[in-house]
């Protein structure tokens, strides 16, 4: 079994979300496993403004001030409209659409999500600065998973 075939099987596992694969060809046995990613799913809105944090329930009773309670980050979250593979650039050797610190305008392409062999460009819903890229290139994303934070 050649390395190219093993690489293609690993890529297939990533694209489809499989966590394990066993293959037997003649006297060669191959078992591929990968850890399943745990992803927190955001509420069902494609873009969600992030408000100032509310005090944690019982935080003061525990002696934790409002400033010490887990603060949420400001800005607007751009959420994945579909399940698919996140691509930061139009091709593997191209520059990413956006990087942290880049200014974006409403309608600018932020990334591509490949879903069922279709490439879906994800536009910015707001003007602002890219403060955070929440996923890595080639990562499988879930519906409503945060992709970017724009402030």
DSSP file (Angstrom, degrees, kcal/mol; ACC not computed):
  #  RESIDUE AA STRUCTURE BP1 BP2  ACC     N-H-->O    O-->H-N    N-H-->O    O-->H-N    TCO  KAPPA ALPHA  PHI   PSI    X-CA   Y-CA   Z-CA
    1    1 A X              0   0    0      0, 0.0     2,-0.1     0, 0.0    24,-0.0   0.000 360.0 360.0 360.0 131.3    0.0    0.0    0.0
    2    2 A X     >  -     0   0    0      1,-0.1     4,-1.6     4,-0.0     3,-0.3  -0.470 360.0-115.4 -92.5 162.9    1.5    3.3   -1.0
    3    3 A X  H  > S+     0   0    0      1,-0.2     4,-2.8     2,-0.2     5,-0.2   0.845 112.6  60.3 -63.2 -36.9    1.7    6.6    1.0
    4    4 A X  H  > S+     0   0    0      1,-0.2     4,-2.3     2,-0.2    -1,-0.2   0.893 104.9  49.0 -59.6 -40.8   -0.5    8.4   -1.5
    5    5 A X  H  > S+     0   0    0     -3,-0.3     4,-2.0     2,-0.2    -1,-0.2   0.906 111.8  48.5 -66.9 -41.0   -3.4    6.0   -0.9
    6    6 A X  H  X S+     0   0    0     -4,-1.6     4,-2.3     2,-0.2    -2,-0.2   0.913 111.6  50.2 -64.5 -42.9   -3.0    6.3    2.9
    7    7 A X  H  X S+     0   0    0     -4,-2.8     4,-2.4     1,-0.2    -2,-0.2   0.901 109.9  50.2 -62.2 -40.9   -3.0   10.2    2.6
    8    8 A X  H  X S+     0   0    0     -4,-2.3     4,-2.3     1,-0.2    -1,-0.2   0.872 110.4  50.1 -66.9 -35.4   -6.1   10.1    0.5
    9    9 A X  H  X S+     0   0    0     -4,-2.0     4,-2.2     2,-0.2    -2,-0.2   0.903 110.4  49.7 -66.9 -40.5   -7.9    7.9    3.0
   10   10 A X  H  X S+     0   0    0     -4,-2.3     4,-2.1     2,-0.2    -2,-0.2   0.905 111.6  48.6 -64.3 -41.1   -6.8   10.3    5.8
   11   11 A X  H  X S+     0   0    0     -4,-2.4     4,-2.7     2,-0.2     5,-0.2   0.911 109.7  52.2 -64.4 -42.2   -8.2   13.2    3.8
   12   12 A X  H  X S+     0   0    0     -4,-2.3     4,-2.2     1,-0.2     6,-0.3   0.902 108.2  51.8 -59.7 -41.8  -11.4   11.3    3.2
   13   13 A X  H  X>S+     0   0    0     -4,-2.2     4,-1.4     1,-0.2     5,-1.1   0.923 111.6  46.7 -60.7 -44.3  -11.8   10.7    6.9
   14   14 A X  H  <5S+     0   0    0     -4,-2.1    -2,-0.2     1,-0.2    -1,-0.2   0.926 113.3  48.0 -64.8 -45.0  -11.3   14.4    7.7
   15   15 A X  H  <5S+     0   0    0     -4,-2.7    -1,-0.2     1,-0.2    -2,-0.2   0.845 119.7  37.7 -66.0 -34.7  -13.8   15.5    5.0
   16   16 A X  H  <5S-     0   0    0     -4,-2.2    -1,-0.2    -5,-0.2    -2,-0.2   0.569 108.2-118.5 -96.0  -9.6  -16.5   13.1    6.0
   17   17 A X  T  <5 +     0   0    0     -4,-1.4    -3,-0.2     1,-0.2    -4,-0.1   0.593  55.1 159.1  84.5   9.8  -15.9   13.3    9.8
   18   18 A X      < -     0   0    0     -5,-1.1    -1,-0.2    -6,-0.3     3,-0.1  -0.398  27.2-166.0 -65.6 143.8  -15.0    9.6   10.2
   19   19 A X        +     0   0    0      1,-0.2    15,-2.2    14,-0.1     2,-0.3   0.536  69.5  26.6-106.7 -10.4  -13.1    8.8   13.4
   20   20 A X  E     +A   33   0A   0     13,-0.2     2,-0.3    -7,-0.1    -1,-0.2  -0.996  55.7 177.7-153.2 148.5  -11.9    5.4   12.4
   21   21 A X  E     -A   32   0A   0     11,-2.5    11,-3.1    -2,-0.3     2,-0.4  -0.968   6.9-167.1-152.1 132.6  -11.2    3.3    9.4
   22   22 A X  E     +A   31   0A   0     -2,-0.3     2,-0.4     9,-0.2     9,-0.2  -0.983  10.8 178.9-122.9 134.9   -9.9   -0.3    8.9
   23   23 A X  E     -A   30   0A   0      7,-3.0     7,-3.2    -2,-0.4     2,-0.5  -0.999  10.5-167.6-138.5 134.2   -8.6   -1.6    5.6
   24   24 A X  E     +A   29   0A   0     -2,-0.4     2,-0.5     5,-0.2     5,-0.2  -0.986   8.8 173.6-124.2 123.0   -7.2   -5.0    4.7
   25   25 A X  E >   -A   28   0A   0      3,-2.7     3,-2.2    -2,-0.5     2,-0.3  -0.927  65.8 -57.1-127.4 105.3   -5.5   -5.6    1.3
   26   26 A X  T 3  S-     0   0    0     -2,-0.5     0, 0.0     1,-0.3     0, 0.0  -0.460 122.2 -14.7  62.5-122.0   -3.9   -9.0    1.0
   27   27 A X  T 3  S+     0   0    0     -2,-0.3     2,-0.5    -3,-0.1    -1,-0.3   0.359 118.3  96.1 -94.7   5.7   -1.5   -9.4    3.9
   28   28 A X  E <   -A   25   0A   0     -3,-2.2    -3,-2.7     2,-0.0     2,-0.4  -0.856  52.9-171.2-101.0 124.8   -1.5   -5.6    4.7
   29   29 A X  E     -A   24   0A   0     -2,-0.5     2,-0.4    -5,-0.2    -5,-0.2  -0.957   3.5-172.9-114.3 133.0   -3.8   -4.4    7.5
   30   30 A X  E     -A   23   0A   0     -7,-3.2    -7,-3.0    -2,-0.4     2,-0.4  -0.989   7.0-176.0-128.9 131.6   -4.2   -0.7    8.0
   31   31 A X  E     -A   22   0A   0     -2,-0.4     2,-0.4    -9,-0.2    -9,-0.2  -0.986   4.8-172.4-128.7 121.8   -6.1    1.0   10.8
   32   32 A X  E     +A   21   0A   0    -11,-3.1   -11,-2.5    -2,-0.4     2,-0.3  -0.940   8.4 172.8-113.0 133.7   -6.5    4.8   10.9
   33   33 A X  E     -A   20   0A   0     -2,-0.4     2,-0.3   -13,-0.2   -13,-0.2  -0.987   7.0-177.4-136.7 147.7   -8.0    6.6   13.9
   34   34 A X        -     0   0    0    -15,-2.2     2,-0.2    -2,-0.3    -2,-0.0  -0.987  33.7-102.7-141.3 153.1   -8.4   10.3   14.8
   35   35 A X        -     0   0    0     -2,-0.3     2,-0.4     1,-0.1   -15,-0.0  -0.511  36.8-119.3 -75.0 140.4   -9.8   12.1   17.8
   36   36 A X        -     0   0    0     -2,-0.2     2,-0.3     1,-0.1    -1,-0.1  -0.645  28.0-123.2 -79.9 133.4  -13.2   13.5   17.4
   37   37 A X        -     0   0    0     -2,-0.4     2,-0.6     1,-0.0    -1,-0.1  -0.575  14.6-137.8 -78.5 137.5  -13.3   17.3   17.8
   38   38 A X        -     0   0    0     -2,-0.3     2,-0.4     2,-0.0    -1,-0.0  -0.868  26.7-174.3 -96.0 121.7  -15.6   18.7   20.5
   39   39 A X        -     0   0    0     -2,-0.6     2,-0.5   102,-0.0   102,-0.0  -0.965  21.6-138.3-123.9 129.5  -17.3   21.7   19.2
   40   40 A X        -     0   0    0     -2,-0.4     2,-0.5   106,-0.1   106,-0.3  -0.731  24.2-138.3 -82.1 130.6  -19.6   24.1   21.1
   41   41 A X        -     0   0    0     -2,-0.5   104,-0.2   104,-0.1   103,-0.1  -0.785  13.4-143.5 -95.6 130.4  -22.6   25.0   18.9
   42   42 A X        -     0   0    0    102,-1.0    -1,-0.0    -2,-0.5   103,-0.0  -0.349  37.6 -72.4 -83.3 167.7  -23.7   28.6   19.0
   43   43 A X        -     0   0    0      1,-0.1     2,-2.0    -2,-0.1    -1,-0.2  -0.092  60.5 -88.9 -57.0 164.2  -27.4   29.8   18.8
   44   44 A X  S    S+     0   0    0     -3,-0.1     2,-0.4     2,-0.0    -1,-0.1  -0.310  90.3 104.5 -81.9  56.9  -29.1   29.5   15.4
   45   45 A X        -     0   0    0     -2,-2.0    34,-0.1    99,-0.1     3,-0.1  -0.998  65.6-139.0-132.6 132.3  -28.3   32.9   13.8
   46   46 A X  S    S+     0   0    0     -2,-0.4    33,-3.3     1,-0.2     2,-0.4   0.845  94.9  26.4 -60.1 -34.5  -25.7   33.2   11.1
   47   47 A X  E    S-B   78   0B   0     31,-0.2     2,-0.4    -3,-0.1    31,-0.2  -0.998  73.3-175.4-131.0 132.3  -24.3   36.4   12.6
   48   48 A X  E     -B   77   0B   0     29,-1.9    29,-2.6    -2,-0.4     2,-0.1  -0.962  20.5-137.0-134.1 117.0  -24.5   37.2   16.3
   49   49 A X  E     -B   76   0B   0     -2,-0.4     2,-0.6    27,-0.2    27,-0.3  -0.477  24.0-132.9 -66.8 142.4  -23.4   40.4   18.0
   50   50 A X  E     -B   75   0B   0     25,-3.3    25,-0.7    -2,-0.1     2,-0.1  -0.875  22.6-155.7-101.6 121.4  -21.6   39.6   21.3
   51   51 A X        -     0   0    0     -2,-0.6    21,-0.1     1,-0.2     3,-0.1  -0.375  33.0 -77.2 -90.4 169.9  -22.8   41.7   24.2
   52   52 A X        -     0   0    0      1,-0.1    -1,-0.2    -2,-0.1    21,-0.1  -0.374  65.0 -92.1 -62.1 146.7  -21.0   42.6   27.4
   53   53 A X        -     0   0    0     19,-0.3     2,-0.3    -3,-0.1    -1,-0.1  -0.330  31.7-133.8 -69.1 141.5  -21.0   39.7   29.8
   54   54 A X        -     0   0    0      1,-0.1     3,-0.1    -3,-0.1    -1,-0.1  -0.654  41.6 -88.6 -83.9 149.9  -23.7   39.3   32.4
   55   55 A X        -     0   0    0     -2,-0.3    -1,-0.1     1,-0.1     3,-0.1  -0.327  49.8-104.7 -60.5 140.1  -22.4   38.5   35.9
   56   56 A X    >   -     0   0    0      1,-0.1     3,-2.3    10,-0.1     4,-0.4  -0.361  43.6 -93.3 -65.0 143.3  -22.0   34.8   36.4
   57   57 A X  T 3  S-     0   0    0      1,-0.3    -1,-0.1     2,-0.1    -3,-0.0  -0.405 109.6  -1.7 -60.8 120.8  -24.7   33.2   38.5
   58   58 A X  T 3> S+     0   0    0     -2,-0.3     4,-1.3    -3,-0.1    -1,-0.3   0.600  91.3 132.0  76.7  10.3  -23.5   33.2   42.1
   59   59 A X  T <4>S+     0   0    0     -3,-2.3     5,-2.9     1,-0.2     3,-0.4   0.925  74.7  46.1 -62.5 -44.2  -20.1   34.8   41.1
   60   60 A X  T >45S+     0   0    0     -4,-0.4     3,-1.5     1,-0.2    -1,-0.2   0.870 107.9  57.4 -67.3 -34.1  -20.3   37.3   43.9
   61   61 A X  T 345S+     0   0    0      1,-0.3    -1,-0.2     2,-0.1    -2,-0.2   0.803 106.6  50.2 -64.4 -26.9  -21.3   34.7   46.4
   62   62 A X  T 3<5S-     0   0    0     -4,-1.3    -1,-0.3    -3,-0.4    -2,-0.2   0.395 123.7-106.2 -90.1   2.8  -18.1   32.8   45.5
   63   63 A X  T < 5S+     0   0    0     -3,-1.5     2,-0.5     1,-0.3    -3,-0.2   0.715  78.0 134.2  81.0  20.0  -16.1   36.0   46.0
   64   64 A X      < -     0   0    0     -5,-2.9    -1,-0.3    -6,-0.2    -2,-0.2  -0.912  48.4-138.4-105.7 125.2  -15.5   36.5   42.3
   65   65 A X    >>  -     0   0    0     -2,-0.5     4,-1.3    -3,-0.1     3,-0.5  -0.241  28.0-103.1 -74.9 169.0  -16.0   40.1   41.1
   66   66 A X  T 34 S+     0   0    0      1,-0.2     3,-0.2     2,-0.2   -10,-0.1   0.868 123.4  54.0 -59.2 -37.1  -17.8   40.9   37.8
   67   67 A X  T 34 S+     0   0    0      1,-0.2    -1,-0.2   -12,-0.0     4,-0.2   0.796 108.6  48.8 -68.8 -28.9  -14.4   41.6   36.2
   68   68 A X  T <4 S+     0   0    0     -3,-0.5    -1,-0.2     2,-0.1    -2,-0.2   0.698  87.8  99.6 -86.2 -19.6  -13.1   38.1   37.2
   69   69 A X  S  < S-     0   0    0     -4,-1.3     2,-0.2    -3,-0.2   -16,-0.1  -0.367 102.5 -74.5 -64.6 149.1  -16.1   36.2   35.9
   70   70 A X        -     0   0    0      1,-0.1     2,-0.2    -2,-0.0    -1,-0.2  -0.213  58.2-144.3 -51.4 106.3  -15.5   34.7   32.5
   71   71 A X        -     0   0    0     -4,-0.2     2,-0.3    -2,-0.2    -1,-0.1  -0.508   3.6-137.7 -77.9 142.1  -15.6   37.7   30.2
   72   72 A X        -     0   0    0     -2,-0.2   -19,-0.3   -21,-0.1     2,-0.2  -0.678  25.6-109.8 -91.8 154.2  -17.0   37.3   26.7
   73   73 A X        -     0   0    0     -2,-0.3     2,-0.1   -21,-0.1    -1,-0.0  -0.570  29.8-120.4 -85.6 146.5  -15.3   39.0   23.8
   74   74 A X        +     0   0    0     -2,-0.2     2,-0.2    75,-0.1   -23,-0.1  -0.372  65.1  57.6 -80.0 162.1  -16.8   42.0   22.1
   75   75 A X  E    S-B   50   0B   0    -25,-0.7   -25,-3.3    76,-0.1     2,-0.5  -0.696  85.9 -55.4 120.1-169.4  -17.7   42.1   18.4
   76   76 A X  E     -BC  49 150B   0     74,-3.2    74,-2.9   -27,-0.3     2,-0.4  -0.952  43.0-140.1-115.5 129.0  -19.8   40.2   15.9
   77   77 A X  E     -BC  48 149B   0    -29,-2.6   -29,-1.9    -2,-0.5     2,-0.7  -0.745   5.9-148.5 -88.4 132.8  -19.4   36.5   15.4
   78   78 A X  E     -BC  47 148B   0     70,-2.6    69,-3.4    -2,-0.4    70,-1.3  -0.917  23.5-158.7 -98.0 118.7  -19.7   35.2   11.8
   79   79 A X  E     - C   0 146B   0    -33,-3.3     2,-0.3    -2,-0.7    67,-0.2  -0.689  23.0 -99.6-103.6 151.4  -21.2   31.7   12.1
   80   80 A X        -     0   0    0     65,-2.3    64,-3.3    -2,-0.3    65,-0.1  -0.496  22.8-156.5 -68.4 128.3  -21.0   28.8    9.7
   81   81 A X  S    S+     0   0    0     -2,-0.3     2,-0.3    62,-0.2    -1,-0.1   0.538  74.4  12.7 -81.7  -4.5  -24.2   28.6    7.6
   82   82 A X  S    S-     0   0    0     60,-0.2     2,-0.4    63,-0.1    63,-0.2  -0.966  84.0 -91.1-158.4 168.1  -23.5   24.9    6.9
   83   83 A X  S    S+     0   0    0     -2,-0.3     2,-0.3    60,-0.1    59,-0.2  -0.752  72.5  99.4 -84.3 136.2  -21.5   21.8    7.8
   84   84 A X  E    S-E  141   0C   0     57,-1.9    57,-3.3    -2,-0.4     2,-0.5  -0.981  72.8 -53.2 174.9-165.1  -18.4   21.5    5.7
   85   85 A X  E     -EF 140 114C   0     29,-2.2    29,-2.6    -2,-0.3     2,-0.4  -0.895  47.6-133.8-105.3 127.2  -14.7   22.0    5.4
   86   86 A X  E     - F   0 113C   0     53,-2.9    52,-3.2    -2,-0.5     2,-0.4  -0.645  21.2-173.5 -82.3 128.6  -13.3   25.5    6.1
   87   87 A X  E     - F   0 112C   0     25,-3.0    25,-2.5    -2,-0.4    50,-0.1  -0.992  14.9-164.3-124.5 126.0  -10.8   27.0    3.7
   88   88 A X  S    S+     0   0    0     -2,-0.4     9,-3.2    23,-0.2    10,-0.4   0.654  76.5  34.9 -80.8 -17.1   -9.1   30.3    4.5
   89   89 A X  S    S-     0   0    0      7,-0.3     7,-0.2     8,-0.1    23,-0.1  -0.901  83.4-113.0-136.4 163.1   -7.9   30.8    0.9
   90   90 A X  S    S+     0   0    0      5,-0.5     2,-0.3    -2,-0.3     6,-0.1   0.733 101.8   8.6 -71.0 -20.9   -9.2   30.1   -2.7
   91   91 A X  S >  S-     0   0    0      4,-0.2     3,-1.6     1,-0.0    -1,-0.1  -0.974  84.6-101.4-152.4 161.4   -6.4   27.6   -3.3
   92   92 A X  T 3  S+     0   0    0     -2,-0.3    -1,-0.0     1,-0.3    -2,-0.0   0.809 121.6  41.0 -57.1 -32.5   -3.7   25.9   -1.2
   93   93 A X  T 3  S+     0   0    0      2,-0.1    -1,-0.3    -3,-0.0     2,-0.2   0.408  98.2  98.0 -97.4   3.3   -0.9   28.1   -2.5
   94   94 A X  S <  S-     0   0    0     -3,-1.6     2,-0.1     1,-0.1     3,-0.1  -0.491  82.5 -97.5 -90.1 160.3   -2.9   31.4   -2.4
   95   95 A X        -     0   0    0     -2,-0.2    -5,-0.5     1,-0.1    -4,-0.2  -0.460  51.3 -94.8 -69.9 144.8   -2.9   34.1    0.3
   96   96 A X        -     0   0    0     -7,-0.2    -7,-0.3    -2,-0.1    -1,-0.1  -0.243  27.1-121.1 -59.1 150.5   -5.8   33.8    2.8
   97   97 A X  S    S+     0   0    0     -9,-3.2     2,-0.3    13,-0.2    14,-0.1   0.935  93.1   1.8 -56.7 -47.5   -8.9   35.9    2.1
   98   98 A X        -     0   0    0     12,-0.5     2,-0.3   -10,-0.4    -1,-0.2  -0.969  63.4-163.7-140.8 155.4   -8.4   37.6    5.5
   99   99 A X    >   -     0   0    0     -2,-0.3     3,-2.2    -3,-0.1    31,-0.3  -0.888  46.7 -73.1-130.5 164.3   -6.0   37.6    8.4
  100  100 A X  T 3  S+     0   0    0     -2,-0.3    31,-0.2     1,-0.3     3,-0.1  -0.369 122.2  27.3 -58.6 131.4   -6.3   38.9   12.0
  101  101 A X  T 3  S+     0   0    0     29,-3.3    -1,-0.3     1,-0.4     2,-0.1   0.209  88.9 132.0  99.3 -13.9   -6.1   42.7   11.9
  102  102 A X    <   -     0   0    0     -3,-2.2    28,-2.8    28,-0.2     2,-0.4  -0.454  57.1-125.6 -72.1 142.5   -7.5   43.0    8.3
  103  103 A X  E     -H  129   0D   0     26,-0.2     2,-0.3    -2,-0.1    26,-0.2  -0.724  31.8-171.7 -83.3 136.3  -10.2   45.6    7.7
  104  104 A X  E     -H  128   0D   0     24,-3.3    24,-2.6    -2,-0.4     2,-0.3  -0.943  12.3-149.9-129.0 153.1  -13.3   44.1    6.0
  105  105 A X    >   -     0   0    0     -2,-0.3     3,-2.5    22,-0.2    19,-0.4  -0.841  43.1 -78.8-115.8 157.1  -16.5   45.6    4.6
  106  106 A X  T 3  S+     0   0    0     -2,-0.3    19,-0.2     1,-0.3    21,-0.1  -0.329 121.0  24.7 -54.4 127.4  -19.9   44.1    4.4
  107  107 A X  T 3  S+     0   0    0     17,-2.8    -1,-0.3     1,-0.4    18,-0.1   0.170  86.0 134.4 100.5 -16.7  -19.9   41.6    1.5
  108  108 A X    <   -     0   0    0     -3,-2.5    16,-2.3    15,-0.1    -1,-0.4  -0.417  64.2-109.2 -65.0 140.5  -16.2   40.9    1.5
  109  109 A X  E     + G   0 123C   0     14,-0.2    14,-0.2     1,-0.2    -1,-0.1  -0.577  36.6 177.8 -72.9 128.0  -15.3   37.2    1.2
  110  110 A X  E     -     0   0C   0     12,-3.3   -12,-0.5    -2,-0.3     2,-0.3   0.778  59.8 -35.0 -97.5 -36.3  -14.0   35.9    4.5
  111  111 A X  E     - G   0 122C   0     11,-1.0    11,-2.6   -14,-0.1     2,-0.4  -0.937  55.7-104.1-167.8-178.2  -13.5   32.2    3.6
  112  112 A X  E     -FG  87 121C   0    -25,-2.5   -25,-3.0    -2,-0.3     2,-0.5  -0.987  19.7-159.8-125.2 138.9  -14.9   29.2    1.6
  113  113 A X  E     -FG  86 120C   0      7,-2.6     7,-2.2    -2,-0.4     2,-0.6  -0.981  12.0-147.9-118.2 121.0  -16.8   26.3    3.1
  114  114 A X  E     +FG  85 119C   0    -29,-2.6   -29,-2.2    -2,-0.5     2,-0.4  -0.774  23.6 171.7 -88.3 121.3  -16.9   23.2    1.0
  115  115 A X  E >   - G   0 118C   0      3,-2.5     3,-1.6    -2,-0.6   -31,-0.1  -0.977  69.0 -15.5-133.2 119.6  -20.1   21.3    1.5
  116  116 A X  T 3  S-     0   0    0     -2,-0.4    -1,-0.1     1,-0.3     3,-0.1   0.902 127.7 -53.6  54.4  46.4  -21.0   18.3   -0.7
  117  117 A X  T 3  S+     0   0    0      1,-0.2     2,-0.4    -3,-0.0    -1,-0.3   0.533 114.2 119.1  68.4   9.0  -18.3   19.3   -3.3
  118  118 A X  E <   -G  115   0C   0     -3,-1.6    -3,-2.5     2,-0.0     2,-0.7  -0.895  60.6-138.5-104.4 135.6  -19.7   22.8   -3.6
  119  119 A X  E     -G  114   0C   0     -2,-0.4     2,-0.6    -5,-0.2    -5,-0.2  -0.837  19.8-166.7 -94.6 114.7  -17.5   25.8   -2.7
  120  120 A X  E     -G  113   0C   0     -7,-2.2    -7,-2.6    -2,-0.7     2,-0.3  -0.900  12.1-143.4-107.0 115.0  -19.6   28.3   -0.7
  121  121 A X  E     -G  112   0C   0     -2,-0.6     2,-0.6    -9,-0.2    -9,-0.2  -0.600  12.7-146.9 -75.0 134.1  -18.0   31.8   -0.3
  122  122 A X  E     -G  111   0C   0    -11,-2.6   -12,-3.3    -2,-0.3   -11,-1.0  -0.912  15.9-157.2-106.3 114.8  -18.8   33.2    3.2
  123  123 A X  E     -G  109   0C   0     -2,-0.6     2,-0.3   -14,-0.2   -14,-0.2  -0.495  22.7-103.3 -89.9 159.7  -19.2   37.0    3.1
  124  124 A X        -     0   0    0    -16,-2.3   -17,-2.8   -19,-0.4   -16,-0.1  -0.614  21.1-159.3 -75.7 138.5  -18.8   39.5    6.0
  125  125 A X  S    S+     0   0    0     -2,-0.3     2,-0.3   -19,-0.2   -19,-0.2   0.535  73.6  34.5 -93.4  -9.1  -22.2   40.7    7.3
  126  126 A X  S    S-     0   0    0    -21,-0.1     2,-0.3   -50,-0.1   -19,-0.1  -0.930  80.8-109.8-140.7 161.0  -20.6   43.8    8.9
  127  127 A X        +     0   0    0     -2,-0.3     2,-0.3   -22,-0.2   -22,-0.2  -0.702  67.6  86.8 -84.7 146.0  -17.8   46.4    8.4
  128  128 A X  E    S-H  104   0D   0    -24,-2.6   -24,-3.3    -2,-0.3     2,-0.4  -0.995  73.5 -54.4 161.3-161.8  -15.0   46.1   10.9
  129  129 A X  E     -H  103   0D   0     -2,-0.3    22,-2.6   -26,-0.2     2,-0.7  -0.934  46.5-116.0-115.8 134.8  -11.7   44.5   11.8
  130  130 A X  E     +D  150   0B   0    -28,-2.8   -29,-3.3    -2,-0.4    20,-0.2  -0.597  38.4 171.8 -70.3 112.2  -11.0   40.8   11.9
  131  131 A X  E     +     0   0B   0     18,-2.8     2,-0.3    -2,-0.7    19,-0.2   0.732  62.0   9.5 -94.2 -27.4  -10.2   40.3   15.6
  132  132 A X  E     -D  149   0B   0     17,-1.5    17,-2.2   -33,-0.1     2,-0.6  -0.983  50.9-150.6-157.0 139.1  -10.2   36.5   15.6
  133  133 A X  E     -D  148   0B   0     -2,-0.3    15,-0.2    15,-0.2    14,-0.1  -0.970  19.0-166.5-108.6 115.0  -10.2   33.5   13.3
  134  134 A X        +     0   0    0     13,-2.5     2,-0.3    -2,-0.6    14,-0.2   0.583  61.8  43.9 -85.1 -12.3  -11.9   30.8   15.3
  135  135 A X  S    S-     0   0    0     12,-0.7     2,-0.2     4,-0.0     6,-0.0  -0.888  77.1-115.8-132.3 161.8  -11.1   27.7   13.1
  136  136 A X    >   -     0   0    0     -2,-0.3     3,-2.0     1,-0.1   -50,-0.2  -0.635  41.7 -87.1 -97.7 155.5   -8.1   26.3   11.2
  137  137 A X  T 3  S+     0   0    0      1,-0.3   -50,-0.2    -2,-0.2     3,-0.1  -0.355 115.1  16.6 -59.5 132.5   -7.7   25.9    7.5
  138  138 A X  T 3  S+     0   0    0    -52,-3.2    -1,-0.3     1,-0.3     2,-0.2   0.438  92.8 139.9  84.0   0.3   -9.0   22.5    6.4
  139  139 A X    <   -     0   0    0     -3,-2.0   -53,-2.9   -53,-0.3     2,-0.4  -0.549  56.9-119.4 -79.9 140.5  -11.0   22.0    9.6
  140  140 A X  E     -E   85   0C   0    -55,-0.2     2,-0.3    -2,-0.2   -55,-0.2  -0.660  35.1-160.8 -75.8 129.2  -14.5   20.4    9.5
  141  141 A X  E     -E   84   0C   0    -57,-3.3   -57,-1.9    -2,-0.4     2,-0.2  -0.828   7.1-135.3-114.9 154.0  -17.0   23.0   10.8
  142  142 A X    >   -     0   0    0     -2,-0.3     3,-1.8   -59,-0.2   -62,-0.3  -0.578  40.6 -77.0 -99.6 164.0  -20.5   22.4   12.1
  143  143 A X  T 3  S+     0   0    0      1,-0.3   -62,-0.2    -2,-0.2  -101,-0.1  -0.421 118.7   8.2 -59.4 131.9  -23.6   24.5   11.4
  144  144 A X  T 3  S+     0   0    0    -64,-3.3  -102,-1.0     1,-0.2     2,-0.3   0.603  89.7 148.1  68.7  15.2  -23.6   27.7   13.5
  145  145 A X    <   -     0   0    0     -3,-1.8   -65,-2.3   -63,-0.2    -1,-0.2  -0.646  57.8-104.7 -76.6 135.0  -20.0   27.2   14.6
  146  146 A X  E     +C   79   0B   0   -106,-0.3   -67,-0.2    -2,-0.3     3,-0.1  -0.402  43.3 171.1 -61.8 131.2  -18.2   30.5   15.1
  147  147 A X  E     +     0   0B   0    -69,-3.4   -13,-2.5     1,-0.4   -12,-0.7   0.763  62.5   5.7-105.5 -43.7  -15.7   31.2   12.2
  148  148 A X  E     -CD  78 133B   0    -70,-1.3   -70,-2.6   -15,-0.2     2,-0.5  -0.949  54.1-143.9-140.8 156.3  -14.6   34.8   12.8
  149  149 A X  E     -CD  77 132B   0    -17,-2.2   -18,-2.8    -2,-0.3   -17,-1.5  -0.994  22.0-169.3-122.0 122.4  -15.0   37.6   15.3
  150  150 A X  E      CD  76 130B   0    -74,-2.9   -74,-3.2    -2,-0.5   -20,-0.2  -0.943 360.0 360.0-115.3 129.4  -15.2   41.0   13.8
  151  151 A X              0   0    0    -22,-2.6   -21,-0.1    -2,-0.5    -1,-0.1   0.368 360.0 360.0-114.4 360.0  -15.0   44.2   15.9
